[in-house]
């Protein structure tokens, strides 16, 4: 439960990744946010209910040759 003021966004909010980081493990590629969301370096998320938010990678168009 968040004790910050103002409160961090909940895990089901669109801006869930704006919650404060409470544990950061760059060597393992993840961070735990205050709203219990696991945020991965590849931009994927694991929500507290076990739901997965896939990575949001930009796809670059291949240059014409």
PQR file with spaces between the fields and no chain letter, atoms N, CA, C, O and H, PARSE charges and radii, in Angstrom:
ATOM       1  N    UNK     1       0.833   -1.176    0.000 -0.4000 1.5000
ATOM       2  CA   UNK     1       0.000    0.000    0.000 -0.0000 2.0000
ATOM       3  C    UNK     1       0.886    1.250    0.000  0.5500 1.7000
ATOM       4  O    UNK     1       1.835    1.352    0.777 -0.5500 1.4000
ATOM       5  N    UNK     2       0.568    2.173   -0.863 -0.4000 1.5000
ATOM       6  CA   UNK     2       1.377    3.379   -1.034 -0.0000 2.0000
ATOM       7  C    UNK     2       1.153    4.355    0.120  0.5500 1.7000
ATOM       8  O    UNK     2       0.021    4.631    0.520 -0.5500 1.4000
ATOM       9  H    UNK     2      -0.203    2.090   -1.494  0.4000 1.0000
ATOM      10  N    UNK     3       2.262    4.864    0.637 -0.4000 1.5000
ATOM      11  CA   UNK     3       2.198    5.863    1.703 -0.0000 2.0000
ATOM      12  C    UNK     3       2.724    7.216    1.239  0.5500 1.7000
ATOM      13  O    UNK     3       2.926    8.120    2.049 -0.5500 1.4000
ATOM      14  H    UNK     3       3.180    4.640    0.312  0.4000 1.0000
ATOM      15  N    UNK     4       2.944    7.350   -0.067 -0.4000 1.5000
ATOM      16  CA   UNK     4       3.449    8.612   -0.606 -0.0000 2.0000
ATOM      17  C    UNK     4       2.319    9.627   -0.745  0.5500 1.7000
ATOM      18  O    UNK     4       1.148    9.265   -0.859 -0.5500 1.4000
ATOM      19  H    UNK     4       2.780    6.615   -0.725  0.4000 1.0000
ATOM      20  N    UNK     5       2.695   10.899   -0.732 -0.4000 1.5000
ATOM      21  CA   UNK     5       1.714   11.941   -0.978 -0.0000 2.0000
ATOM      22  C    UNK     5       2.244   12.839   -2.082  0.5500 1.7000
ATOM      23  O    UNK     5       3.331   13.398   -1.941 -0.5500 1.4000
ATOM      24  H    UNK     5       3.646   11.193   -0.639  0.4000 1.0000
ATOM      25  N    UNK     6       1.527   12.992   -3.152 -0.4000 1.5000
ATOM      26  CA   UNK     6       0.288   12.292   -3.460 -0.0000 2.0000
ATOM      27  C    UNK     6       0.556   10.807   -3.718  0.5500 1.7000
ATOM      28  O    UNK     6       1.684   10.403   -3.998 -0.5500 1.4000
ATOM      29  H    UNK     6       0.643   12.539   -3.266  0.4000 1.0000
ATOM      30  N    UNK     7      -0.487   10.024   -3.618 -0.4000 1.5000
ATOM      31  CA   UNK     7      -0.347    8.566   -3.789 -0.0000 2.0000
ATOM      32  C    UNK     7       0.136    8.217   -5.185  0.5500 1.7000
ATOM      33  O    UNK     7      -0.158    8.914   -6.155 -0.5500 1.4000
ATOM      34  H    UNK     7      -1.404   10.352   -3.391  0.4000 1.0000
ATOM      35  N    UNK     8       0.876    7.135   -5.265 -0.4000 1.5000
ATOM      36  CA   UNK     8       1.332    6.622   -6.560 -0.0000 2.0000
ATOM      37  C    UNK     8       0.145    6.053   -7.328  0.5500 1.7000
ATOM      38  O    UNK     8      -0.844    5.642   -6.720 -0.5500 1.4000
ATOM      39  H    UNK     8       1.115    6.568   -4.477  0.4000 1.0000
ATOM      40  N    UNK     9       0.232    6.025   -8.660 -0.4000 1.5000
ATOM      41  CA   UNK     9      -0.837    5.421   -9.453 -0.0000 2.0000
ATOM      42  C    UNK     9      -0.976    3.936   -9.101  0.5500 1.7000
ATOM      43  O    UNK     9       0.009    3.281   -8.761 -0.5500 1.4000
ATOM      44  H    UNK     9       1.036    6.359   -9.153  0.4000 1.0000
ATOM      45  N    UNK    10      -2.168    3.423   -9.182 -0.4000 1.5000
ATOM      46  CA   UNK    10      -2.404    2.008   -8.904 -0.0000 2.0000
ATOM      47  C    UNK    10      -1.873    1.152  -10.042  0.5500 1.7000
ATOM      48  O    UNK    10      -1.551    1.663  -11.115 -0.5500 1.4000
ATOM      49  H    UNK    10      -2.968    3.954   -9.459  0.4000 1.0000
ATOM      50  N    UNK    11      -1.786   -0.136   -9.807 -0.4000 1.5000
ATOM      51  CA   UNK    11      -1.262   -1.064  -10.814 -0.0000 2.0000
ATOM      52  C    UNK    11      -2.141   -1.143  -12.047  0.5500 1.7000
ATOM      53  O    UNK    11      -1.652   -1.476  -13.127 -0.5500 1.4000
ATOM      54  H    UNK    11      -2.048   -0.551   -8.935  0.4000 1.0000
ATOM      55  N    UNK    12      -3.432   -0.844  -11.917 -0.4000 1.5000
ATOM      56  CA   UNK    12      -4.324   -0.918  -13.080 -0.0000 2.0000
ATOM      57  C    UNK    12      -4.510    0.433  -13.774  0.5500 1.7000
ATOM      58  O    UNK    12      -5.278    0.530  -14.732 -0.5500 1.4000
ATOM      59  H    UNK    12      -3.830   -0.573  -11.041  0.4000 1.0000
ATOM      60  N    UNK    13      -3.822    1.469  -13.309 -0.4000 1.5000
ATOM      61  CA   UNK    13      -3.905    2.789  -13.943 -0.0000 2.0000
ATOM      62  C    UNK    13      -3.028    2.837  -15.192  0.5500 1.7000
ATOM      63  O    UNK    13      -2.028    2.126  -15.291 -0.5500 1.4000
ATOM      64  H    UNK    13      -3.198    1.390  -12.532  0.4000 1.0000
ATOM      65  N    UNK    14      -3.410    3.668  -16.124 -0.4000 1.5000
ATOM      66  CA   UNK    14      -2.644    3.793  -17.369 -0.0000 2.0000
ATOM      67  C    UNK    14      -1.223    4.305  -17.116  0.5500 1.7000
ATOM      68  O    UNK    14      -0.297    3.966  -17.852 -0.5500 1.4000
ATOM      69  H    UNK    14      -4.223    4.245  -16.044  0.4000 1.0000
ATOM      70  N    UNK    15      -1.057    5.120  -16.074 -0.4000 1.5000
ATOM      71  CA   UNK    15       0.258    5.672  -15.760 -0.0000 2.0000
ATOM      72  C    UNK    15       0.947    4.914  -14.622  0.5500 1.7000
ATOM      73  O    UNK    15       1.685    5.507  -13.835 -0.5500 1.4000
ATOM      74  H    UNK    15      -1.810    5.396  -15.476  0.4000 1.0000
ATOM      75  N    UNK    16       0.705    3.609  -14.538 -0.4000 1.5000
ATOM      76  CA   UNK    16       1.234    2.765  -13.454 -0.0000 2.0000
ATOM      77  C    UNK    16       2.747    2.841  -13.305  0.5500 1.7000
ATOM      78  O    UNK    16       3.265    2.677  -12.200 -0.5500 1.4000
ATOM      79  H    UNK    16       0.106    3.127  -15.177  0.4000 1.0000
ATOM      80  N    UNK    17       3.468    3.086  -14.401 -0.4000 1.5000
ATOM      81  CA   UNK    17       4.928    3.135  -14.358 -0.0000 2.0000
ATOM      82  C    UNK    17       5.459    4.423  -13.727  0.5500 1.7000
ATOM      83  O    UNK    17       6.669    4.570  -13.554 -0.5500 1.4000
ATOM      84  H    UNK    17       3.047    3.219  -15.298  0.4000 1.0000
ATOM      85  N    UNK    18       4.571    5.355  -13.384 -0.4000 1.5000
ATOM      86  CA   UNK    18       4.979    6.592  -12.712 -0.0000 2.0000
ATOM      87  C    UNK    18       5.105    6.406  -11.203  0.5500 1.7000
ATOM      88  O    UNK    18       5.519    7.332  -10.505 -0.5500 1.4000
ATOM      89  H    UNK    18       3.589    5.236  -13.525  0.4000 1.0000
ATOM      90  N    UNK    19       4.758    5.235  -10.691 -0.4000 1.5000
ATOM      91  CA   UNK    19       4.895    4.962   -9.256 -0.0000 2.0000
ATOM      92  C    UNK    19       6.369    4.977   -8.873  0.5500 1.7000
ATOM      93  O    UNK    19       7.240    4.739   -9.710 -0.5500 1.4000
ATOM      94  H    UNK    19       4.422    4.483  -11.258  0.4000 1.0000
ATOM      95  N    UNK    20       6.635    5.252   -7.624 -0.4000 1.5000
ATOM      96  CA   UNK    20       8.023    5.314   -7.147 -0.0000 2.0000
ATOM      97  C    UNK    20       8.660    3.930   -7.095  0.5500 1.7000
ATOM      98  O    UNK    20       7.999    2.935   -6.799 -0.5500 1.4000
ATOM      99  H    UNK    20       5.927    5.445   -6.944  0.4000 1.0000
ATOM     100  N    UNK    21       9.933    3.889   -7.383 -0.4000 1.5000
ATOM     101  CA   UNK    21      10.700    2.649   -7.317 -0.0000 2.0000
ATOM     102  C    UNK    21      11.054    2.368   -5.864  0.5500 1.7000
ATOM     103  O    UNK    21      11.564    3.242   -5.162 -0.5500 1.4000
ATOM     104  H    UNK    21      10.471    4.697   -7.623  0.4000 1.0000
ATOM     105  N    UNK    22      10.778    1.133   -5.411 -0.4000 1.5000
ATOM     106  CA   UNK    22      11.146    0.774   -4.044 -0.0000 2.0000
ATOM     107  C    UNK    22      12.273   -0.256   -4.007  0.5500 1.7000
ATOM     108  O    UNK    22      12.901   -0.447   -2.965 -0.5500 1.4000
ATOM     109  H    UNK    22      10.364    0.424   -5.981  0.4000 1.0000
ATOM     110  N    UNK    23      12.533   -0.918   -5.127 -0.4000 1.5000
ATOM     111  CA   UNK    23      13.673   -1.836   -5.242 -0.0000 2.0000
ATOM     112  C    UNK    23      14.134   -1.809   -6.698  0.5500 1.7000
ATOM     113  O    UNK    23      13.325   -1.900   -7.622 -0.5500 1.4000
ATOM     114  H    UNK    23      12.022   -0.763   -5.973  0.4000 1.0000
ATOM     115  N    UNK    24      15.443   -1.683   -6.884 -0.4000 1.5000
ATOM     116  CA   UNK    24      15.999   -1.580   -8.235 -0.0000 2.0000
ATOM     117  C    UNK    24      17.144   -2.578   -8.358  0.5500 1.7000
ATOM     118  O    UNK    24      18.088   -2.553   -7.568 -0.5500 1.4000
ATOM     119  H    UNK    24      16.100   -1.610   -6.134  0.4000 1.0000
ATOM     120  N    UNK    25      17.053   -3.453   -9.352 -0.4000 1.5000
ATOM     121  CA   UNK    25      18.084   -4.469   -9.570 -0.0000 2.0000
ATOM     122  C    UNK    25      18.517   -4.444  -11.034  0.5500 1.7000
ATOM     123  O    UNK    25      18.122   -5.315  -11.808 -0.5500 1.4000
ATOM     124  H    UNK    25      16.286   -3.473   -9.993  0.4000 1.0000
ATOM     125  N    UNK    26      19.326   -3.451  -11.422 -0.4000 1.5000
ATOM     126  CA   UNK    26      19.732   -3.334  -12.818 -0.0000 2.0000
ATOM     127  C    UNK    26      20.530   -4.537  -13.308  0.5500 1.7000
ATOM     128  O    UNK    26      20.491   -4.867  -14.493 -0.5500 1.4000
ATOM     129  H    UNK    26      19.647   -2.743  -10.792  0.4000 1.0000
ATOM     130  N    UNK    27      21.249   -5.190  -12.410 -0.4000 1.5000
ATOM     131  CA   UNK    27      22.021   -6.369  -12.815 -0.0000 2.0000
ATOM     132  C    UNK    27      21.116   -7.520  -13.226  0.5500 1.7000
ATOM     133  O    UNK    27      21.539   -8.409  -13.965 -0.5500 1.4000
ATOM     134  H    UNK    27      21.281   -4.922  -11.447  0.4000 1.0000
ATOM     135  N    UNK    28      19.870   -7.508  -12.752 -0.4000 1.5000
ATOM     136  CA   UNK    28      18.899   -8.537  -13.113 -0.0000 2.0000
ATOM     137  C    UNK    28      17.852   -8.019  -14.092  0.5500 1.7000
ATOM     138  O    UNK    28      17.074   -8.799  -14.643 -0.5500 1.4000
ATOM     139  H    UNK    28      19.527   -6.786  -12.152  0.4000 1.0000
ATOM     140  N    UNK    29      17.831   -6.707  -14.309 -0.4000 1.5000
ATOM     141  CA   UNK    29      16.952   -6.135  -15.319 -0.0000 2.0000
ATOM     142  C    UNK    29      15.536   -5.840  -14.867  0.5500 1.7000
ATOM     143  O    UNK    29      14.622   -5.845  -15.691 -0.5500 1.4000
ATOM     144  H    UNK    29      18.463   -6.074  -13.861  0.4000 1.0000
ATOM     145  N    UNK    30      15.322   -5.582  -13.582 -0.4000 1.5000
ATOM     146  CA   UNK    30      13.972   -5.271  -13.124 -0.0000 2.0000
ATOM     147  C    UNK    30      13.975   -4.312  -11.948  0.5500 1.7000
ATOM     148  O    UNK    30      14.974   -4.139  -11.249 -0.5500 1.4000
ATOM     149  H    UNK    30      16.065   -5.578  -12.912  0.4000 1.0000
ATOM     150  N    UNK    31      12.802   -3.688  -11.756 -0.4000 1.5000
ATOM     151  CA   UNK    31      12.567   -2.795  -10.625 -0.0000 2.0000
ATOM     152  C    UNK    31      11.179   -3.086  -10.071  0.5500 1.7000
ATOM     153  O    UNK    31      10.262   -3.423  -10.819 -0.5500 1.4000
ATOM     154  H    UNK    31      11.991   -3.828  -12.324  0.4000 1.0000
ATOM     155  N    UNK    32      11.032   -2.955   -8.760 -0.4000 1.5000
ATOM     156  CA   UNK    32       9.736   -3.103   -8.108 -0.0000 2.0000
ATOM     157  C    UNK    32       9.227   -1.718   -7.780  0.5500 1.7000
ATOM     158  O    UNK    32       9.912   -0.930   -7.128 -0.5500 1.4000
ATOM     159  H    UNK    32      11.778   -2.681   -8.152  0.4000 1.0000
ATOM     160  N    UNK    33       8.019   -1.424   -8.236 -0.4000 1.5000
ATOM     161  CA   UNK    33       7.426   -0.122   -7.983 -0.0000 2.0000
ATOM     162  C    UNK    33       6.535   -0.177   -6.749  0.5500 1.7000
ATOM     163  O    UNK    33       6.150   -1.257   -6.301 -0.5500 1.4000
ATOM     164  H    UNK    33       7.463   -2.063   -8.766  0.4000 1.0000
ATOM     165  N    UNK    34       6.214    0.973   -6.210 -0.4000 1.5000
ATOM     166  CA   UNK    34       5.414    1.091   -4.998 -0.0000 2.0000
ATOM     167  C    UNK    34       4.036    0.434   -5.143  0.5500 1.7000
ATOM     168  O    UNK    34       3.465   -0.029   -4.156 -0.5500 1.4000
ATOM     169  H    UNK    34       6.527    1.850   -6.573  0.4000 1.0000
ATOM     170  N    UNK    35       3.509    0.392   -6.354 -0.4000 1.5000
ATOM     171  CA   UNK    35       2.198   -0.200   -6.596 -0.0000 2.0000
ATOM     172  C    UNK    35       2.278   -1.703   -6.878  0.5500 1.7000
ATOM     173  O    UNK    35       1.327   -2.295   -7.386 -0.5500 1.4000
ATOM     174  H    UNK    35       3.973    0.767   -7.156  0.4000 1.0000
ATOM     175  N    UNK    36       3.412   -2.310   -6.546 -0.4000 1.5000
ATOM     176  CA   UNK    36       3.665   -3.751   -6.678 -0.0000 2.0000
ATOM     177  C    UNK    36       3.800   -4.227   -8.118  0.5500 1.7000
ATOM     178  O    UNK    36       3.662   -5.420   -8.388 -0.5500 1.4000
ATOM     179  H    UNK    36       4.185   -1.829   -6.133  0.4000 1.0000
ATOM     180  N    UNK    37       4.066   -3.323   -9.036 -0.4000 1.5000
ATOM     181  CA   UNK    37       4.319   -3.670  -10.432 -0.0000 2.0000
ATOM     182  C    UNK    37       5.808   -3.957  -10.581  0.5500 1.7000
ATOM     183  O    UNK    37       6.646   -3.191  -10.105 -0.5500 1.4000
ATOM     184  H    UNK    37       4.179   -2.354   -8.817  0.4000 1.0000
ATOM     185  N    UNK    38       6.134   -5.066  -11.246 -0.4000 1.5000
ATOM     186  CA   UNK    38       7.520   -5.348  -11.617 -0.0000 2.0000
ATOM     187  C    UNK    38       7.736   -4.768  -13.004  0.5500 1.7000
ATOM     188  O    UNK    38       7.059   -5.138  -13.963 -0.5500 1.4000
ATOM     189  H    UNK    38       5.454   -5.688  -11.633  0.4000 1.0000
ATOM     190  N    UNK    39       8.680   -3.864  -13.090 -0.4000 1.5000
ATOM     191  CA   UNK    39       8.993   -3.196  -14.343 -0.0000 2.0000
ATOM     192  C    UNK    39      10.316   -3.757  -14.850  0.5500 1.7000
ATOM     193  O    UNK    39      11.327   -3.709  -14.150 -0.5500 1.4000
ATOM     194  H    UNK    39       9.230   -3.564  -12.311  0.4000 1.0000
ATOM     195  N    UNK    40      10.304   -4.290  -16.068 -0.4000 1.5000
ATOM     196  CA   UNK    40      11.501   -4.904  -16.640 -0.0000 2.0000
ATOM     197  C    UNK    40      12.197   -3.948  -17.594  0.5500 1.7000
ATOM     198  O    UNK    40      11.556   -3.089  -18.200 -0.5500 1.4000
ATOM     199  H    UNK    40       9.483   -4.329  -16.637  0.4000 1.0000
ATOM     200  N    UNK    41      13.508   -4.096  -17.727 -0.4000 1.5000
ATOM     201  CA   UNK    41      14.306   -3.226  -18.590 -0.0000 2.0000
ATOM     202  C    UNK    41      13.870   -3.269  -20.046  0.5500 1.7000
ATOM     203  O    UNK    41      14.120   -2.319  -20.789 -0.5500 1.4000
ATOM     204  H    UNK    41      14.029   -4.793  -17.235  0.4000 1.0000
ATOM     205  N    UNK    42      13.226   -4.344  -20.467 -0.4000 1.5000
ATOM     206  CA   UNK    42      12.765   -4.432  -21.855 -0.0000 2.0000
ATOM     207  C    UNK    42      11.429   -3.722  -22.050  0.5500 1.7000
ATOM     208  O    UNK    42      10.818   -3.840  -23.112 -0.5500 1.4000
ATOM     209  H    UNK    42      13.022   -5.115  -19.863  0.4000 1.0000
ATOM     210  N    UNK    43      10.970   -2.988  -21.042 -0.4000 1.5000
ATOM     211  CA   UNK    43       9.740   -2.204  -20.982 -0.0000 2.0000
ATOM     212  C    UNK    43       8.492   -3.052  -20.754  0.5500 1.7000
ATOM     213  O    UNK    43       7.381   -2.530  -20.849 -0.5500 1.4000
ATOM     214  H    UNK    43      11.467   -2.892  -20.179  0.4000 1.0000
ATOM     215  N    UNK    44       8.637   -4.321  -20.463 -0.4000 1.5000
ATOM     216  CA   UNK    44       7.494   -5.140  -20.097 -0.0000 2.0000
ATOM     217  C    UNK    44       7.181   -4.978  -18.621  0.5500 1.7000
ATOM     218  O    UNK    44       8.042   -4.585  -17.834 -0.5500 1.4000
ATOM     219  H    UNK    44       9.539   -4.745  -20.386  0.4000 1.0000
ATOM     220  N    UNK    45       5.938   -5.283  -18.247 -0.4000 1.5000
ATOM     221  CA   UNK    45       5.505   -5.188  -16.859 -0.0000 2.0000
ATOM     222  C    UNK    45       4.865   -6.499  -16.422  0.5500 1.7000
ATOM     223  O    UNK    45       4.279   -7.221  -17.229 -0.5500 1.4000
ATOM     224  H    UNK    45       5.238   -5.602  -18.886  0.4000 1.0000
ATOM     225  N    UNK    46       4.987   -6.791  -15.136 -0.4000 1.5000
ATOM     226  CA   UNK    46       4.259   -7.885  -14.517 -0.0000 2.0000
ATOM     227  C    UNK    46       3.421   -7.257  -13.413  0.5500 1.7000
ATOM     228  O    UNK    46       3.960   -6.683  -12.466 -0.5500 1.4000
ATOM     229  H    UNK    46       5.464   -6.205  -14.481  0.4000 1.0000
ATOM     230  N    UNK    47       2.102   -7.366  -13.537 -0.4000 1.5000
ATOM     231  CA   UNK    47       1.198   -6.754  -12.583 -0.0000 2.0000
ATOM     232  C    UNK    47       1.000   -7.655  -11.370  0.5500 1.7000
ATOM     233  O    UNK    47       1.255   -8.857  -11.451 -0.5500 1.4000
ATOM     234  H    UNK    47       1.664   -7.832  -14.306  0.4000 1.0000
ATOM     235  N    UNK    48       0.550   -7.097  -10.246 -0.4000 1.5000
ATOM     236  CA   UNK    48       0.392   -7.892   -9.024 -0.0000 2.0000
ATOM     237  C    UNK    48      -0.552   -9.087   -9.174  0.5500 1.7000
ATOM     238  O    UNK    48      -0.407  -10.080   -8.460 -0.5500 1.4000
ATOM     239  H    UNK    48       0.343   -6.121  -10.180  0.4000 1.0000
ATOM     240  N    UNK    49      -1.514   -9.003  -10.093 -0.4000 1.5000
ATOM     241  CA   UNK    49      -2.457  -10.113  -10.284 -0.0000 2.0000
ATOM     242  C    UNK    49      -1.919  -11.185  -11.230  0.5500 1.7000
ATOM     243  O    UNK    49      -2.616  -12.153  -11.534 -0.5500 1.4000
ATOM     244  H    UNK    49      -1.632   -8.197  -10.673  0.4000 1.0000
ATOM     245  N    UNK    50      -0.673  -11.016  -11.697 -0.4000 1.5000
ATOM     246  CA   UNK    50      -0.053  -11.986  -12.592 -0.0000 2.0000
ATOM     247  C    UNK    50      -0.207  -11.644  -14.063  0.5500 1.7000
ATOM     248  O    UNK    50       0.337  -12.344  -14.917 -0.5500 1.4000
ATOM     249  H    UNK    50      -0.106  -10.230  -11.450  0.4000 1.0000
ATOM     250  N    UNK    51      -0.933  -10.587  -14.377 -0.4000 1.5000
ATOM     251  CA   UNK    51      -1.099  -10.164  -15.765 -0.0000 2.0000
ATOM     252  C    UNK    51       0.225   -9.642  -16.312  0.5500 1.7000
ATOM     253  O    UNK    51       1.035   -9.063  -15.588 -0.5500 1.4000
ATOM     254  H    UNK    51      -1.375  -10.018  -13.684  0.4000 1.0000
ATOM     255  N    UNK    52       0.417   -9.858  -17.589 -0.4000 1.5000
ATOM     256  CA   UNK    52       1.643   -9.428  -18.258 -0.0000 2.0000
ATOM     257  C    UNK    52       1.324   -8.304  -19.230  0.5500 1.7000
ATOM     258  O    UNK    52       0.382   -8.399  -20.017 -0.5500 1.4000
ATOM     259  H    UNK    52      -0.241  -10.329  -18.177  0.4000 1.0000
ATOM     260  N    UNK    53       2.108   -7.250  -19.172 -0.4000 1.5000
ATOM     261  CA   UNK    53       2.052   -6.178  -20.164 -0.0000 2.0000
ATOM     262  C    UNK    53       3.292   -6.375  -21.030  0.5500 1.7000
ATOM     263  O    UNK    53       4.414   -6.206  -20.552 -0.5500 1.4000
ATOM     264  H    UNK    53       2.873   -7.173  -18.533  0.4000 1.0000
ATOM     265  N    UNK    54       3.098   -6.733  -22.307 -0.4000 1.5000
ATOM     266  CA   UNK    54       4.266   -7.013  -23.151 -0.0000 2.0000
ATOM     267  C    UNK    54       5.117   -5.774  -23.379  0.5500 1.7000
ATOM     268  O    UNK    54       4.635   -4.648  -23.259 -0.5500 1.4000
ATOM     269  H    UNK    54       2.186   -6.871  -22.695  0.4000 1.0000
ATOM     270  N    UNK    55       6.392   -5.990  -23.709 -0.4000 1.5000
ATOM     271  CA   UNK    55       7.287   -4.865  -23.991 -0.0000 2.0000
ATOM     272  C    UNK    55       6.733   -3.988  -25.102  0.5500 1.7000
ATOM     273  O    UNK    55       6.115   -4.482  -26.045 -0.5500 1.4000
ATOM     274  H    UNK    55       6.783   -6.905  -23.807  0.4000 1.0000
ATOM     275  N    UNK    56       6.953   -2.706  -24.989 -0.4000 1.5000
ATOM     276  CA   UNK    56       6.490   -1.756  -26.009 -0.0000 2.0000
ATOM     277  C    UNK    56       7.707   -1.251  -26.764  0.5500 1.7000
ATOM     278  O    UNK    56       8.211   -0.159  -26.502 -0.5500 1.4000
ATOM     279  H    UNK    56       7.456   -2.305  -24.223  0.4000 1.0000
ATOM     280  N    UNK    57       8.159   -2.040  -27.682 -0.4000 1.5000
ATOM     281  CA   UNK    57       9.355   -1.707  -28.443 -0.0000 2.0000
ATOM     282  C    UNK    57       8.956   -0.999  -29.729  0.5500 1.7000
ATOM     283  O    UNK    57       7.960   -1.344  -30.365 -0.5500 1.4000
ATOM     284  H    UNK    57       7.750   -2.928  -27.896  0.4000 1.0000
ATOM     285  N    UNK    58       9.735   -0.026  -30.089 -0.4000 1.5000
ATOM     286  CA   UNK    58       9.525    0.651  -31.369 -0.0000 2.0000
ATOM     287  C    UNK    58      10.137   -0.195  -32.476  0.5500 1.7000
ATOM     288  O    UNK    58      11.248   -0.706  -32.338 -0.5500 1.4000
ATOM     289  H    UNK    58      10.544    0.254  -29.572  0.4000 1.0000
ATOM     290  N    UNK    59       9.417   -0.337  -33.553 -0.4000 1.5000
ATOM     291  CA   UNK    59       9.924   -1.067  -34.701 -0.0000 2.0000
ATOM     292  C    UNK    59      10.384   -0.042  -35.724  0.5500 1.7000
ATOM     293  O    UNK    59       9.596    0.762  -36.222 -0.5500 1.4000
ATOM     294  H    UNK    59       8.514    0.078  -33.665  0.4000 1.0000
ATOM     295  N    UNK    60      11.657   -0.087  -36.024 -0.4000 1.5000
ATOM     296  CA   UNK    60      12.205    0.838  -36.996 -0.0000 2.0000
ATOM     297  C    UNK    60      12.144    0.244  -38.386  0.5500 1.7000
ATOM     298  O    UNK    60      12.498   -0.914  -38.603 -0.5500 1.4000
ATOM     299  H    UNK    60      12.298   -0.740  -35.620  0.4000 1.0000
ATOM     300  N    UNK    61      11.696    1.042  -39.305 -0.4000 1.5000
ATOM     301  CA   UNK    61      11.620    0.579  -40.697 -0.0000 2.0000
ATOM     302  C    UNK    61      13.034    0.406  -41.243  0.5500 1.7000
ATOM     303  O    UNK    61      13.928    1.204  -40.964 -0.5500 1.4000
ATOM     304  H    UNK    61      11.408    1.983  -39.129  0.4000 1.0000
ATOM     305  N    UNK    62      13.211   -0.642  -42.016 -0.4000 1.5000
ATOM     306  CA   UNK    62      14.528   -0.885  -42.609 -0.0000 2.0000
ATOM     307  C    UNK    62      14.734    0.127  -43.746  0.5500 1.7000
ATOM     308  O    UNK    62      13.841    0.349  -44.564 -0.5500 1.4000
ATOM     309  H    UNK    62      12.485   -1.291  -42.242  0.4000 1.0000
ATOM     310  N    UNK    63      15.886    0.714  -43.780 -0.4000 1.5000
ATOM     311  CA   UNK    63      16.196    1.711  -44.804 -0.0000 2.0000
ATOM     312  C    UNK    63      16.214    1.056  -46.173  0.5500 1.7000
ATOM     313  O    UNK    63      16.706   -0.061  -46.334 -0.5500 1.4000
ATOM     314  H    UNK    63      16.612    0.533  -43.116  0.4000 1.0000
ATOM     315  N    UNK    64      15.679    1.756  -47.149 -0.4000 1.5000
ATOM     316  CA   UNK    64      15.681    1.255  -48.532 -0.0000 2.0000
ATOM     317  C    UNK    64      17.106    1.229  -49.043  0.5500 1.7000
ATOM     318  O    UNK    64      17.895    2.130  -48.760 -0.5500 1.4000
ATOM     319  H    UNK    64      15.279    2.663  -47.018  0.4000 1.0000
ATOM     320  N    UNK    65      17.425    0.211  -49.784 -0.4000 1.5000
ATOM     321  CA   UNK    65      18.787    0.068  -50.293 -0.0000 2.0000
ATOM     322  C    UNK    65      18.907    0.571  -51.691  0.5500 1.7000
ATOM     323  O    UNK    65      19.991    0.525  -52.272 -0.5500 1.4000
ATOM     324  H    UNK    65      16.783   -0.521  -50.014  0.4000 1.0000
